[in-house]
């Protein structure tokens, strides 16, 4: 997770678009491992970079919901087990 946060910080102010999306991807992966990196979303909010903030939100949601389909069992049962744990 620390490596992903480091990649995010490295590419956050990248001059090109691809670098900025590398930062978004690294932040999403870090958030999917642990909730603490959500704090870095405030950087996007502070700088009014709505497209990147939306990318973080929607991609994190997609990764989180997509993981319910990967594990054995029905997605509803996986969600229930996740919430109860």
ABEGO torsion letter per residue (X at the ends): XAAAAAAAAAAAABABAAAAAAAAAAAAAAAAABAAAAAAAAAAAAAGBAAAAAAAAAAAAAAAAAAAAABBEBAAAAAAAAAAX
